[in-house]
Amino acid sequence: MNTFKRLNEPDPRFAVDAFDTPALSAQEHAVLEAIRATPYGSVEVVLHQSRIVQVVKTEKVKLESDPLHR
């Protein structure tokens, strides 16, 4: 039996309707902002006792090759 879930499938345990949407905490907002502000890279979320205590953002910068230095 496959226990892995595809990322694009909704998880019914977390389903909420428009009138029952829980408010996001400041820590959750920080995670979303780090994701949105990182076009290439990674975002690591550090938890202690199920609480977000640190957000580490690693951004990759793509450099164009300089045609004059070939």
C-alpha positions as CSV (number, residue, x, y, z in Angstrom):
1,M,0.0,0.0,0.0
2,N,1.3,3.4,-1.0
3,T,1.5,5.7,2.1
4,F,2.9,8.7,0.2
5,K,0.5,11.5,-0.8
6,R,0.8,13.6,-3.9
7,L,1.4,17.3,-3.1
8,N,-1.4,18.6,-5.2
9,E,-4.1,16.4,-3.6
10,P,-6.0,18.1,-0.8
11,D,-5.7,16.5,2.6
12,P,-9.2,16.2,4.2
13,R,-7.8,16.5,7.7
14,F,-6.9,20.1,6.9
15,A,-9.9,21.1,4.8
16,V,-11.6,24.3,6.0
17,D,-14.3,26.3,4.3
18,A,-14.2,30.0,3.7
19,F,-16.0,30.8,6.9
20,D,-13.9,28.6,9.1
21,T,-10.4,29.6,8.0
22,P,-8.0,29.9,11.0
23,A,-6.0,33.0,11.1
24,L,-2.2,32.6,10.4
25,S,0.2,33.4,13.2
26,A,3.1,35.8,12.8
27,Q,5.5,32.9,12.5
28,E,3.4,31.3,9.7
29,H,3.3,34.6,7.9
30,A,7.1,34.7,8.1
31,V,7.4,31.3,6.5
32,L,5.0,32.3,3.6
33,E,6.9,35.6,3.1
34,A,10.2,33.7,2.9
35,I,8.8,31.4,0.3
36,R,7.3,34.2,-1.8
37,A,10.5,36.2,-1.6
38,T,12.7,33.3,-2.8
39,P,12.5,32.7,-6.6
40,Y,15.3,30.1,-6.5
41,G,16.6,28.4,-3.3
42,S,15.1,26.8,-0.2
43,V,13.3,27.7,2.9
44,E,13.9,25.7,6.1
45,V,11.5,25.8,9.0
46,V,12.9,24.9,12.4
47,L,10.4,23.7,15.0
48,H,10.6,23.2,18.8
49,Q,7.7,21.5,20.4
50,S,5.6,22.0,17.2
51,R,6.3,25.8,17.2
52,I,8.1,27.7,14.5
53,V,11.2,29.2,16.1
54,Q,13.4,29.8,13.1
55,V,13.1,30.3,9.3
56,V,16.3,29.8,7.3
57,K,16.2,31.1,3.7
58,T,18.9,30.1,1.2
59,E,18.6,32.0,-2.1
60,K,20.3,31.0,-5.3
61,V,21.4,33.8,-7.6
62,K,21.7,32.9,-11.3
63,L,24.5,34.8,-13.0
64,E,24.7,35.4,-16.7
65,S,28.0,34.6,-18.3
66,D,29.9,37.7,-19.5
67,P,30.4,37.4,-23.3
68,L,33.5,39.6,-23.1
69,H,35.4,37.1,-20.9
70,R,35.0,34.0,-23.0
